[in-house]
Amino acid sequence: GAGSSMGSTMDASNLIKPALANGTLRCIGSTTFQEYRQVFEKDHALSRRFQKIDVNEPSIAETIDILR
């Protein structure tokens, strides 16, 4: 999972789940589509604590507008 090392049963996602669940921690995260599939789709407890919002890569014209 997020922040895990090989063979580790305690990763960052397991550390923050209780705080997310009881509302003491609010979090905005970002990930790639591949990482989402690898982590969030397999960890339903973590997935329930976030709202997924897909943000596609902007076009060149949109990027120029963003930078203005």
mmCIF file as Biopython writes it, N, C-alpha, C and O atoms, coordinates in Angstrom:
data_model
#
loop_
_atom_site.group_PDB
_atom_site.id
_atom_site.type_symbol
_atom_site.label_atom_id
_atom_site.label_alt_id
_atom_site.label_comp_id
_atom_site.label_asym_id
_atom_site.label_entity_id
_atom_site.label_seq_id
_atom_site.pdbx_PDB_ins_code
_atom_site.Cartn_x
_atom_site.Cartn_y
_atom_site.Cartn_z
_atom_site.occupancy
_atom_site.B_iso_or_equiv
_atom_site.auth_seq_id
_atom_site.auth_asym_id
_atom_site.pdbx_PDB_model_num
ATOM 1   N N  . GLY A ? 1  ? 0.811   -1.192 0.000   1.0 0.0 1  A 1 
ATOM 2   C CA . GLY A ? 1  ? 0.000   0.000  0.000   1.0 0.0 1  A 1 
ATOM 3   C C  . GLY A ? 1  ? 0.845   1.243  0.000   1.0 0.0 1  A 1 
ATOM 4   O O  . GLY A ? 1  ? 2.066   1.171  -0.140  1.0 0.0 1  A 1 
ATOM 5   N N  . ALA A ? 2  ? 0.209   2.380  0.155   1.0 0.0 2  A 1 
ATOM 6   C CA . ALA A ? 2  ? 0.889   3.670  0.152   1.0 0.0 2  A 1 
ATOM 7   C C  . ALA A ? 2  ? 1.937   3.703  1.242   1.0 0.0 2  A 1 
ATOM 8   O O  . ALA A ? 2  ? 1.637   3.460  2.411   1.0 0.0 2  A 1 
ATOM 9   N N  . GLY A ? 3  ? 3.168   4.005  0.862   1.0 0.0 3  A 1 
ATOM 10  C CA . GLY A ? 3  ? 4.240   4.120  1.825   1.0 0.0 3  A 1 
ATOM 11  C C  . GLY A ? 3  ? 4.759   2.800  2.361   1.0 0.0 3  A 1 
ATOM 12  O O  . GLY A ? 3  ? 5.507   2.782  3.339   1.0 0.0 3  A 1 
ATOM 13  N N  . SER A ? 4  ? 4.380   1.712  1.748   1.0 0.0 4  A 1 
ATOM 14  C CA . SER A ? 4  ? 4.803   0.412  2.273   1.0 0.0 4  A 1 
ATOM 15  C C  . SER A ? 4  ? 6.181   0.046  1.754   1.0 0.0 4  A 1 
ATOM 16  O O  . SER A ? 4  ? 6.601   0.481  0.682   1.0 0.0 4  A 1 
ATOM 17  N N  . SER A ? 5  ? 6.863   -0.755 2.534   1.0 0.0 5  A 1 
ATOM 18  C CA . SER A ? 5  ? 8.116   -1.323 2.068   1.0 0.0 5  A 1 
ATOM 19  C C  . SER A ? 5  ? 7.916   -2.821 1.936   1.0 0.0 5  A 1 
ATOM 20  O O  . SER A ? 5  ? 7.013   -3.390 2.549   1.0 0.0 5  A 1 
ATOM 21  N N  . MET A ? 6  ? 8.736   -3.441 1.159   1.0 0.0 6  A 1 
ATOM 22  C CA . MET A ? 6  ? 8.559   -4.855 0.868   1.0 0.0 6  A 1 
ATOM 23  C C  . MET A ? 6  ? 8.487   -5.670 2.165   1.0 0.0 6  A 1 
ATOM 24  O O  . MET A ? 6  ? 9.389   -5.596 3.000   1.0 0.0 6  A 1 
ATOM 25  N N  . GLY A ? 7  ? 7.426   -6.437 2.325   1.0 0.0 7  A 1 
ATOM 26  C CA . GLY A ? 7  ? 7.278   -7.286 3.481   1.0 0.0 7  A 1 
ATOM 27  C C  . GLY A ? 7  ? 6.718   -6.591 4.707   1.0 0.0 7  A 1 
ATOM 28  O O  . GLY A ? 7  ? 6.531   -7.237 5.738   1.0 0.0 7  A 1 
ATOM 29  N N  . SER A ? 8  ? 6.448   -5.313 4.632   1.0 0.0 8  A 1 
ATOM 30  C CA . SER A ? 8  ? 5.944   -4.556 5.783   1.0 0.0 8  A 1 
ATOM 31  C C  . SER A ? 8  ? 4.439   -4.714 5.898   1.0 0.0 8  A 1 
ATOM 32  O O  . SER A ? 8  ? 3.715   -4.548 4.916   1.0 0.0 8  A 1 
ATOM 33  N N  . THR A ? 9  ? 3.963   -5.036 7.105   1.0 0.0 9  A 1 
ATOM 34  C CA . THR A ? 9  ? 2.519   -5.132 7.304   1.0 0.0 9  A 1 
ATOM 35  C C  . THR A ? 9  ? 1.937   -3.808 7.767   1.0 0.0 9  A 1 
ATOM 36  O O  . THR A ? 9  ? 0.725   -3.611 7.685   1.0 0.0 9  A 1 
ATOM 37  N N  . MET A ? 10 ? 2.767   -2.899 8.251   1.0 0.0 10 A 1 
ATOM 38  C CA . MET A ? 10 ? 2.297   -1.598 8.717   1.0 0.0 10 A 1 
ATOM 39  C C  . MET A ? 10 ? 2.786   -0.534 7.741   1.0 0.0 10 A 1 
ATOM 40  O O  . MET A ? 10 ? 3.959   -0.160 7.765   1.0 0.0 10 A 1 
ATOM 41  N N  . ASP A ? 11 ? 1.900   -0.051 6.892   1.0 0.0 11 A 1 
ATOM 42  C CA . ASP A ? 11 ? 2.277   0.980  5.947   1.0 0.0 11 A 1 
ATOM 43  C C  . ASP A ? 11 ? 1.544   2.274  6.288   1.0 0.0 11 A 1 
ATOM 44  O O  . ASP A ? 11 ? 0.733   2.310  7.213   1.0 0.0 11 A 1 
ATOM 45  N N  . ALA A ? 12 ? 1.830   3.322  5.546   1.0 0.0 12 A 1 
ATOM 46  C CA . ALA A ? 12 ? 1.259   4.638  5.832   1.0 0.0 12 A 1 
ATOM 47  C C  . ALA A ? 12 ? -0.263  4.624  5.798   1.0 0.0 12 A 1 
ATOM 48  O O  . ALA A ? 12 ? -0.905  5.288  6.612   1.0 0.0 12 A 1 
ATOM 49  N N  . SER A ? 13 ? -0.842  3.883  4.878   1.0 0.0 13 A 1 
ATOM 50  C CA . SER A ? 13 ? -2.306  3.869  4.792   1.0 0.0 13 A 1 
ATOM 51  C C  . SER A ? 13 ? -2.929  3.283  6.053   1.0 0.0 13 A 1 
ATOM 52  O O  . SER A ? 13 ? -3.958  3.777  6.514   1.0 0.0 13 A 1 
ATOM 53  N N  . ASN A ? 14 ? -2.328  2.247  6.615   1.0 0.0 14 A 1 
ATOM 54  C CA . ASN A ? 14 ? -2.856  1.666  7.850   1.0 0.0 14 A 1 
ATOM 55  C C  . ASN A ? 14 ? -2.686  2.607  9.036   1.0 0.0 14 A 1 
ATOM 56  O O  . ASN A ? 14 ? -3.483  2.574  9.973   1.0 0.0 14 A 1 
ATOM 57  N N  . LEU A ? 15 ? -1.662  3.437  9.002   1.0 0.0 15 A 1 
ATOM 58  C CA . LEU A ? 15 ? -1.439  4.383  10.093  1.0 0.0 15 A 1 
ATOM 59  C C  . LEU A ? 15 ? -2.474  5.504  10.103  1.0 0.0 15 A 1 
ATOM 60  O O  . LEU A ? 15 ? -2.860  5.981  11.170  1.0 0.0 15 A 1 
ATOM 61  N N  . ILE A ? 16 ? -2.927  5.929  8.917   1.0 0.0 16 A 1 
ATOM 62  C CA . ILE A ? 16 ? -3.857  7.065  8.871   1.0 0.0 16 A 1 
ATOM 63  C C  . ILE A ? 16 ? -5.327  6.669  8.831   1.0 0.0 16 A 1 
ATOM 64  O O  . ILE A ? 16 ? -6.190  7.523  9.036   1.0 0.0 16 A 1 
ATOM 65  N N  . LYS A ? 17 ? -5.639  5.405  8.574   1.0 0.0 17 A 1 
ATOM 66  C CA . LYS A ? 17 ? -7.049  4.980  8.492   1.0 0.0 17 A 1 
ATOM 67  C C  . LYS A ? 17 ? -7.867  5.354  9.725   1.0 0.0 17 A 1 
ATOM 68  O O  . LYS A ? 17 ? -8.971  5.873  9.564   1.0 0.0 17 A 1 
ATOM 69  N N  . PRO A ? 18 ? -7.384  5.118  10.952  1.0 0.0 18 A 1 
ATOM 70  C CA . PRO A ? 18 ? -8.196  5.486  12.122  1.0 0.0 18 A 1 
ATOM 71  C C  . PRO A ? 18 ? -8.493  6.983  12.190  1.0 0.0 18 A 1 
ATOM 72  O O  . PRO A ? 18 ? -9.614  7.377  12.512  1.0 0.0 18 A 1 
ATOM 73  N N  . ALA A ? 19 ? -7.505  7.812  11.892  1.0 0.0 19 A 1 
ATOM 74  C CA . ALA A ? 19 ? -7.706  9.259  11.933  1.0 0.0 19 A 1 
ATOM 75  C C  . ALA A ? 19 ? -8.656  9.721  10.832  1.0 0.0 19 A 1 
ATOM 76  O O  . ALA A ? 19 ? -9.439  10.647 11.041  1.0 0.0 19 A 1 
ATOM 77  N N  . LEU A ? 20 ? -8.595  9.094  9.676   1.0 0.0 20 A 1 
ATOM 78  C CA . LEU A ? 20 ? -9.535  9.411  8.602   1.0 0.0 20 A 1 
ATOM 79  C C  . LEU A ? 20 ? -10.946 8.991  8.998   1.0 0.0 20 A 1 
ATOM 80  O O  . LEU A ? 20 ? -11.908 9.717  8.751   1.0 0.0 20 A 1 
ATOM 81  N N  . ALA A ? 21 ? -11.063 7.830  9.608   1.0 0.0 21 A 1 
ATOM 82  C CA . ALA A ? 21 ? -12.375 7.290  9.971   1.0 0.0 21 A 1 
ATOM 83  C C  . ALA A ? 21 ? -13.067 8.120  11.044  1.0 0.0 21 A 1 
ATOM 84  O O  . ALA A ? 21 ? -14.281 8.317  10.988  1.0 0.0 21 A 1 
ATOM 85  N N  . ASN A ? 22 ? -12.301 8.611  12.029  1.0 0.0 22 A 1 
ATOM 86  C CA . ASN A ? 22 ? -12.944 9.365  13.109  1.0 0.0 22 A 1 
ATOM 87  C C  . ASN A ? 22 ? -12.974 10.871 12.856  1.0 0.0 22 A 1 
ATOM 88  O O  . ASN A ? 22 ? -13.454 11.628 13.700  1.0 0.0 22 A 1 
ATOM 89  N N  . GLY A ? 23 ? -12.469 11.310 11.706  1.0 0.0 23 A 1 
ATOM 90  C CA . GLY A ? 23 ? -12.575 12.712 11.325  1.0 0.0 23 A 1 
ATOM 91  C C  . GLY A ? 23 ? -11.509 13.629 11.892  1.0 0.0 23 A 1 
ATOM 92  O O  . GLY A ? 23 ? -11.596 14.843 11.709  1.0 0.0 23 A 1 
ATOM 93  N N  . THR A ? 24 ? -10.502 13.090 12.577  1.0 0.0 24 A 1 
ATOM 94  C CA . THR A ? 24 ? -9.447  13.951 13.102  1.0 0.0 24 A 1 
ATOM 95  C C  . THR A ? 24 ? -8.428  14.333 12.038  1.0 0.0 24 A 1 
ATOM 96  O O  . THR A ? 24 ? -7.600  15.217 12.259  1.0 0.0 24 A 1 
ATOM 97  N N  . LEU A ? 25 ? -8.483  13.681 10.900  1.0 0.0 25 A 1 
ATOM 98  C CA . LEU A ? 25 ? -7.576  13.987 9.794   1.0 0.0 25 A 1 
ATOM 99  C C  . LEU A ? 25 ? -8.378  14.140 8.517   1.0 0.0 25 A 1 
ATOM 100 O O  . LEU A ? 25 ? -9.169  13.271 8.151   1.0 0.0 25 A 1 
ATOM 101 N N  . ARG A ? 26 ? -8.163  15.251 7.853   1.0 0.0 26 A 1 
ATOM 102 C CA . ARG A ? 26 ? -8.719  15.446 6.510   1.0 0.0 26 A 1 
ATOM 103 C C  . ARG A ? 26 ? -7.551  15.437 5.550   1.0 0.0 26 A 1 
ATOM 104 O O  . ARG A ? 26 ? -6.490  15.988 5.846   1.0 0.0 26 A 1 
ATOM 105 N N  . CYS A ? 27 ? -7.741  14.820 4.412   1.0 0.0 27 A 1 
ATOM 106 C CA . CYS A ? 27 ? -6.615  14.586 3.518   1.0 0.0 27 A 1 
ATOM 107 C C  . CYS A ? 27 ? -7.037  14.742 2.064   1.0 0.0 27 A 1 
ATOM 108 O O  . CYS A ? 27 ? -8.104  14.280 1.660   1.0 0.0 27 A 1 
ATOM 109 N N  . ILE A ? 28 ? -6.191  15.395 1.292   1.0 0.0 28 A 1 
ATOM 110 C CA . ILE A ? 28 ? -6.334  15.433 -0.161  1.0 0.0 28 A 1 
ATOM 111 C C  . ILE A ? 28 ? -5.118  14.705 -0.708  1.0 0.0 28 A 1 
ATOM 112 O O  . ILE A ? 28 ? -3.982  15.057 -0.393  1.0 0.0 28 A 1 
ATOM 113 N N  . GLY A ? 29 ? -5.355  13.707 -1.515  1.0 0.0 29 A 1 
ATOM 114 C CA . GLY A ? 29 ? -4.253  12.935 -2.066  1.0 0.0 29 A 1 
ATOM 115 C C  . GLY A ? 29 ? -4.302  12.910 -3.575  1.0 0.0 29 A 1 
ATOM 116 O O  . GLY A ? 29 ? -5.315  13.248 -4.188  1.0 0.0 29 A 1 
ATOM 117 N N  . SER A ? 30 ? -3.210  12.511 -4.154  1.0 0.0 30 A 1 
ATOM 118 C CA . SER A ? 30 ? -3.187  12.334 -5.604  1.0 0.0 30 A 1 
ATOM 119 C C  . SER A ? 30 ? -2.409  11.063 -5.915  1.0 0.0 30 A 1 
ATOM 120 O O  . SER A ? 30 ? -1.498  10.677 -5.183  1.0 0.0 30 A 1 
ATOM 121 N N  . THR A ? 31 ? -2.779  10.437 -6.994  1.0 0.0 31 A 1 
ATOM 122 C CA . THR A ? 31 ? -2.124  9.210  -7.415  1.0 0.0 31 A 1 
ATOM 123 C C  . THR A ? 31 ? -2.328  9.029  -8.912  1.0 0.0 31 A 1 
ATOM 124 O O  . THR A ? 31 ? -3.135  9.727  -9.526  1.0 0.0 31 A 1 
ATOM 125 N N  . THR A ? 32 ? -1.613  8.113  -9.480  1.0 0.0 32 A 1 
ATOM 126 C CA . THR A ? 32 ? -1.809  7.783  -10.890 1.0 0.0 32 A 1 
ATOM 127 C C  . THR A ? 32 ? -2.925  6.750  -10.995 1.0 0.0 32 A 1 
ATOM 128 O O  . THR A ? 32 ? -3.298  6.133  -9.997  1.0 0.0 32 A 1 
ATOM 129 N N  . PHE A ? 33 ? -3.457  6.561  -12.194 1.0 0.0 33 A 1 
ATOM 130 C CA . PHE A ? 33 ? -4.489  5.548  -12.396 1.0 0.0 33 A 1 
ATOM 131 C C  . PHE A ? 33 ? -3.948  4.160  -12.031 1.0 0.0 33 A 1 
ATOM 132 O O  . PHE A ? 33 ? -4.657  3.353  -11.429 1.0 0.0 33 A 1 
ATOM 133 N N  . GLN A ? 34 ? -2.698  3.887  -12.394 1.0 0.0 34 A 1 
ATOM 134 C CA . GLN A ? 34 ? -2.094  2.586  -12.098 1.0 0.0 34 A 1 
ATOM 135 C C  . GLN A ? 34 ? -1.964  2.373  -10.589 1.0 0.0 34 A 1 
ATOM 136 O O  . GLN A ? 34 ? -2.313  1.306  -10.084 1.0 0.0 34 A 1 
ATOM 137 N N  . GLU A ? 35 ? -1.465  3.377  -9.867  1.0 0.0 35 A 1 
ATOM 138 C CA . GLU A ? 35 ? -1.337  3.248  -8.416  1.0 0.0 35 A 1 
ATOM 139 C C  . GLU A ? 35 ? -2.702  3.103  -7.753  1.0 0.0 35 A 1 
ATOM 140 O O  . GLU A ? 35 ? -2.845  2.364  -6.779  1.0 0.0 35 A 1 
ATOM 141 N N  . TYR A ? 36 ? -3.703  3.804  -8.274  1.0 0.0 36 A 1 
ATOM 142 C CA . TYR A ? 36 ? -5.055  3.675  -7.720  1.0 0.0 36 A 1 
ATOM 143 C C  . TYR A ? 36 ? -5.526  2.231  -7.818  1.0 0.0 36 A 1 
ATOM 144 O O  . TYR A ? 36 ? -6.047  1.664  -6.858  1.0 0.0 36 A 1 
ATOM 145 N N  . ARG A ? 37 ? -5.333  1.649  -8.995  1.0 0.0 37 A 1 
ATOM 146 C CA . ARG A ? 37 ? -5.749  0.257  -9.189  1.0 0.0 37 A 1 
ATOM 147 C C  . ARG A ? 37 ? -4.981  -0.682 -8.260  1.0 0.0 37 A 1 
ATOM 148 O O  . ARG A ? 37 ? -5.555  -1.632 -7.727  1.0 0.0 37 A 1 
ATOM 149 N N  . GLN A ? 38 ? -3.697  -0.425 -8.063  1.0 0.0 38 A 1 
ATOM 150 C CA . GLN A ? 38 ? -2.874  -1.303 -7.233  1.0 0.0 38 A 1 
ATOM 151 C C  . GLN A ? 38 ? -3.193  -1.170 -5.747  1.0 0.0 38 A 1 
ATOM 152 O O  . GLN A ? 38 ? -3.111  -2.155 -5.015  1.0 0.0 38 A 1 
ATOM 153 N N  . VAL A ? 39 ? -3.553  0.019  -5.290  1.0 0.0 39 A 1 
ATOM 154 C CA . VAL A ? 39 ? -3.732  0.254  -3.855  1.0 0.0 39 A 1 
ATOM 155 C C  . VAL A ? 39 ? -5.200  0.369  -3.469  1.0 0.0 39 A 1 
ATOM 156 O O  . VAL A ? 39 ? -5.698  -0.439 -2.684  1.0 0.0 39 A 1 
ATOM 157 N N  . PHE A ? 40 ? -5.892  1.354  -4.005  1.0 0.0 40 A 1 
ATOM 158 C CA . PHE A ? 40 ? -7.244  1.667  -3.540  1.0 0.0 40 A 1 
ATOM 159 C C  . PHE A ? 40 ? -8.274  0.612  -3.925  1.0 0.0 40 A 1 
ATOM 160 O O  . PHE A ? 40 ? -9.160  0.301  -3.128  1.0 0.0 40 A 1 
ATOM 161 N N  . GLU A ? 41 ? -8.175  0.058  -5.124  1.0 0.0 41 A 1 
ATOM 162 C CA . GLU A ? 41 ? -9.155  -0.947 -5.527  1.0 0.0 41 A 1 
ATOM 163 C C  . GLU A ? 41 ? -9.019  -2.231 -4.711  1.0 0.0 41 A 1 
ATOM 164 O O  . GLU A ? 41 ? -9.980  -2.991 -4.592  1.0 0.0 41 A 1 
ATOM 165 N N  . LYS A ? 42 ? -7.841  -2.478 -4.151  1.0 0.0 42 A 1 
ATOM 166 C CA . LYS A ? 42 ? -7.624  -3.679 -3.347  1.0 0.0 42 A 1 
ATOM 167 C C  . LYS A ? 42 ? -7.901  -3.436 -1.868  1.0 0.0 42 A 1 
ATOM 168 O O  . LYS A ? 42 ? -8.185  -4.382 -1.133  1.0 0.0 42 A 1 
ATOM 169 N N  . ASP A ? 43 ? -7.823  -2.189 -1.420  1.0 0.0 43 A 1 
ATOM 170 C CA . ASP A ? 43 ? -8.001  -1.856 -0.003  1.0 0.0 43 A 1 
ATOM 171 C C  . ASP A ? 43 ? -9.314  -1.099 0.158   1.0 0.0 43 A 1 
ATOM 172 O O  . ASP A ? 43 ? -9.337  0.131  0.120   1.0 0.0 43 A 1 
ATOM 173 N N  . HIS A ? 44 ? -10.394 -1.833 0.336   1.0 0.0 44 A 1 
ATOM 174 C CA . HIS A ? 44 ? -11.723 -1.214 0.398   1.0 0.0 44 A 1 
ATOM 175 C C  . HIS A ? 44 ? -11.879 -0.308 1.609   1.0 0.0 44 A 1 
ATOM 176 O O  . HIS A ? 44 ? -12.603 0.686  1.540   1.0 0.0 44 A 1 
ATOM 177 N N  . ALA A ? 45 ? -11.217 -0.626 2.716   1.0 0.0 45 A 1 
ATOM 178 C CA . ALA A ? 45 ? -11.293 0.222  3.906   1.0 0.0 45 A 1 
ATOM 179 C C  . ALA A ? 45 ? -10.672 1.588  3.627   1.0 0.0 45 A 1 
ATOM 180 O O  . ALA A ? 45 ? -11.212 2.610  4.050   1.0 0.0 45 A 1 
ATOM 181 N N  . LEU A ? 46 ? -9.561  1.613  2.928   1.0 0.0 46 A 1 
ATOM 182 C CA . LEU A ? 46 ? -8.927  2.884  2.567   1.0 0.0 46 A 1 
ATOM 183 C C  . LEU A ? 46 ? -9.761  3.608  1.519   1.0 0.0 46 A 1 
ATOM 184 O O  . LEU A ? 46 ? -9.951  4.822  1.606   1.0 0.0 46 A 1 
ATOM 185 N N  . SER A ? 47 ? -10.252 2.885  0.546   1.0 0.0 47 A 1 
ATOM 186 C CA . SER A ? 47 ? -11.049 3.471  -0.528  1.0 0.0 47 A 1 
ATOM 187 C C  . SER A ? 47 ? -12.303 4.162  -0.004  1.0 0.0 47 A 1 
ATOM 188 O O  . SER A ? 47 ? -12.693 5.207  -0.525  1.0 0.0 47 A 1 
ATOM 189 N N  . ARG A ? 48 ? -12.938 3.595  1.017   1.0 0.0 48 A 1 
ATOM 190 C CA . ARG A ? 48 ? -14.149 4.192  1.597   1.0 0.0 48 A 1 
ATOM 191 C C  . ARG A ? 48 ? -13.877 5.550  2.234   1.0 0.0 48 A 1 
ATOM 192 O O  . ARG A ? 48 ? -14.801 6.346  2.404   1.0 0.0 48 A 1 
ATOM 193 N N  . ARG A ? 49 ? -12.655 5.819  2.581   1.0 0.0 49 A 1 
ATOM 194 C CA . ARG A ? 49 ? -12.313 7.047  3.290   1.0 0.0 49 A 1 
ATOM 195 C C  . ARG A ? 49 ? -11.924 8.192  2.351   1.0 0.0 49 A 1 
ATOM 196 O O  . ARG A ? 49 ? -11.606 9.290  2.808   1.0 0.0 49 A 1 
ATOM 197 N N  . PHE A ? 50 ? -11.948 7.942  1.065   1.0 0.0 50 A 1 
ATOM 198 C CA . PHE A ? 50 ? -11.625 8.955  0.062   1.0 0.0 50 A 1 
ATOM 199 C C  . PHE A ? 50 ? -12.729 9.018  -0.979  1.0 0.0 50 A 1 
ATOM 200 O O  . PHE A ? 50 ? -13.435 8.037  -1.212  1.0 0.0 50 A 1 
ATOM 201 N N  . GLN A ? 51 ? -12.870 10.169 -1.596  1.0 0.0 51 A 1 
ATOM 202 C CA . GLN A ? 51 ? -13.770 10.316 -2.735  1.0 0.0 51 A 1 
ATOM 203 C C  . GLN A ? 51 ? -12.897 10.424 -3.975  1.0 0.0 51 A 1 
ATOM 204 O O  . GLN A ? 51 ? -12.041 11.304 -4.061  1.0 0.0 51 A 1 
ATOM 205 N N  . LYS A ? 52 ? -13.108 9.543  -4.924  1.0 0.0 52 A 1 
ATOM 206 C CA . LYS A ? 52 ? -12.308 9.531  -6.145  1.0 0.0 52 A 1 
ATOM 207 C C  . LYS A ? 52 ? -12.818 10.600 -7.107  1.0 0.0 52 A 1 
ATOM 208 O O  . LYS A ? 52 ? -14.010 10.669 -7.409  1.0 0.0 52 A 1 
ATOM 209 N N  . ILE A ? 53 ? -11.897 11.427 -7.578  1.0 0.0 53 A 1 
ATOM 210 C CA . ILE A ? 53 ? -12.202 12.430 -8.596  1.0 0.0 53 A 1 
ATOM 211 C C  . ILE A ? 53 ? -11.150 12.282 -9.691  1.0 0.0 53 A 1 
ATOM 212 O O  . ILE A ? 53 ? -9.968  12.531 -9.454  1.0 0.0 53 A 1 
ATOM 213 N N  . ASP A ? 54 ? -11.572 11.879 -10.882 1.0 0.0 54 A 1 
ATOM 214 C CA . ASP A ? 54 ? -10.642 11.735 -12.001 1.0 0.0 54 A 1 
ATOM 215 C C  . ASP A ? 54 ? -10.338 13.107 -12.589 1.0 0.0 54 A 1 
ATOM 216 O O  . ASP A ? 54 ? -11.248 13.874 -12.900 1.0 0.0 54 A 1 
ATOM 217 N N  . VAL A ? 55 ? -9.055  13.408 -12.738 1.0 0.0 55 A 1 
ATOM 218 C CA . VAL A ? 55 ? -8.618  14.654 -13.367 1.0 0.0 55 A 1 
ATOM 219 C C  . VAL A ? 55 ? -7.711  14.258 -14.522 1.0 0.0 55 A 1 
ATOM 220 O O  . VAL A ? 55 ? -6.597  13.777 -14.317 1.0 0.0 55 A 1 
ATOM 221 N N  . ASN A ? 56 ? -8.195  14.463 -15.721 1.0 0.0 56 A 1 
ATOM 222 C CA . ASN A ? 56 ? -7.412  14.106 -16.897 1.0 0.0 56 A 1 
ATOM 223 C C  . ASN A ? 56 ? -6.364  15.173 -17.189 1.0 0.0 56 A 1 
ATOM 224 O O  . ASN A ? 56 ? -6.510  16.333 -16.805 1.0 0.0 56 A 1 
ATOM 225 N N  . GLU A ? 57 ? -5.315  14.758 -17.870 1.0 0.0 57 A 1 
ATOM 226 C CA . GLU A ? 57 ? -4.247  15.669 -18.251 1.0 0.0 57 A 1 
ATOM 227 C C  . GLU A ? 57 ? -4.816  16.738 -19.178 1.0 0.0 57 A 1 
ATOM 228 O O  . GLU A ? 57 ? -5.540  16.416 -20.119 1.0 0.0 57 A 1 
ATOM 229 N N  . PRO A ? 58 ? -4.496  18.013 -18.921 1.0 0.0 58 A 1 
ATOM 230 C CA . PRO A ? 58 ? -5.033  19.069 -19.784 1.0 0.0 58 A 1 
ATOM 231 C C  . PRO A ? 58 ? -4.350  19.077 -21.151 1.0 0.0 58 A 1 
ATOM 232 O O  . PRO A ? 58 ? -3.221  18.614 -21.310 1.0 0.0 58 A 1 
ATOM 233 N N  . SER A ? 59 ? -5.070  19.615 -22.123 1.0 0.0 59 A 1 
ATOM 234 C CA . SER A ? 59 ? -4.485  19.781 -23.459 1.0 0.0 59 A 1 
ATOM 235 C C  . SER A ? 59 ? -3.447  20.904 -23.388 1.0 0.0 59 A 1 
ATOM 236 O O  . SER A ? 59 ? -3.328  21.586 -22.370 1.0 0.0 59 A 1 
ATOM 237 N N  . ILE A ? 60 ? -2.713  21.086 -24.456 1.0 0.0 60 A 1 
ATOM 238 C CA . ILE A ? 60 ? -1.723  22.168 -24.494 1.0 0.0 60 A 1 
ATOM 239 C C  . ILE A ? 60 ? -2.416  23.516 -24.332 1.0 0.0 60 A 1 
ATOM 240 O O  . ILE A ? 60 ? -1.935  24.374 -23.591 1.0 0.0 60 A 1 
ATOM 241 N N  . ALA A ? 61 ? -3.541  23.711 -25.016 1.0 0.0 61 A 1 
ATOM 242 C CA . ALA A ? 61 ? -4.278  24.978 -24.911 1.0 0.0 61 A 1 
ATOM 243 C C  . ALA A ? 61 ? -4.780  25.200 -23.485 1.0 0.0 61 A 1 
ATOM 244 O O  . ALA A ? 61 ? -4.701  26.312 -22.963 1.0 0.0 61 A 1 
ATOM 245 N N  . GLU A ? 62 ? -5.296  24.144 -22.857 1.0 0.0 62 A 1 
ATOM 246 C CA . GLU A ? 62 ? -5.771  24.263 -21.472 1.0 0.0 62 A 1 
ATOM 247 C C  . GLU A ? 62 ? -4.616  24.566 -20.522 1.0 0.0 62 A 1 
ATOM 248 O O  . GLU A ? 62 ? -4.774  25.330 -19.570 1.0 0.0 62 A 1 
ATOM 249 N N  . THR A ? 63 ? -3.465  23.970 -20.782 1.0 0.0 63 A 1 
ATOM 250 C CA . THR A ? 63 ? -2.290  24.227 -19.953 1.0 0.0 63 A 1 
ATOM 251 C C  . THR A ? 63 ? -1.883  25.686 -20.036 1.0 0.0 63 A 1 
ATOM 252 O O  . THR A ? 63 ? -1.549  26.300 -19.022 1.0 0.0 63 A 1 
ATOM 253 N N  . ILE A ? 64 ? -1.909  26.241 -21.230 1.0 0.0 64 A 1 
ATOM 254 C CA . ILE A ? 64 ? -1.571  27.661 -21.406 1.0 0.0 64 A 1 
ATOM 255 C C  . ILE A ? 64 ? -2.556  28.529 -20.647 1.0 0.0 64 A 1 
ATOM 256 O O  . ILE A ? 64 ? -2.150  29.490 -19.992 1.0 0.0 64 A 1 
ATOM 257 N N  . ASP A ? 65 ? -3.851  28.211 -20.719 1.0 0.0 65 A 1 
ATOM 258 C CA . ASP A ? 65 ? -4.865  28.968 -19.971 1.0 0.0 65 A 1 
ATOM 259 C C  . ASP A ? 65 ? -4.632  28.869 -18.466 1.0 0.0 65 A 1 
ATOM 260 O O  . ASP A ? 65 ? -4.785  29.859 -17.752 1.0 0.0 65 A 1 
ATOM 261 N N  . ILE A ? 66 ? -4.269  27.698 -17.983 1.0 0.0 66 A 1 
ATOM 262 C CA . ILE A ? 66 ? -4.005  27.506 -16.554 1.0 0.0 66 A 1 
ATOM 263 C C  . ILE A ? 66 ? -2.835  28.368 -16.102 1.0 0.0 66 A 1 
ATOM 264 O O  . ILE A ? 66 ? -2.867  28.943 -15.014 1.0 0.0 66 A 1 
ATOM 265 N N  . LEU A ? 67 ? -1.814  28.460 -16.925 1.0 0.0 67 A 1 
ATOM 266 C CA . LEU A ? 67 ? -0.607  29.203 -16.569 1.0 0.0 67 A 1 
ATOM 267 C C  . LEU A ? 67 ? -0.774  30.716 -16.651 1.0 0.0 67 A 1 
ATOM 268 O O  . LEU A ? 67 ? 0.052   31.462 -16.124 1.0 0.0 67 A 1 
ATOM 269 N N  . ARG A ? 68 ? -1.823  31.167 -17.301 1.0 0.0 68 A 1 
ATOM 270 C CA . ARG A ? 68 ? -2.025  32.618 -17.434 1.0 0.0 68 A 1 
ATOM 271 C C  . ARG A ? 68 ? -2.493  33.217 -16.178 1.0 0.0 68 A 1 
ATOM 272 O O  . ARG A ? 68 ? -2.712  34.427 -16.114 1.0 0.0 68 A 1 
#
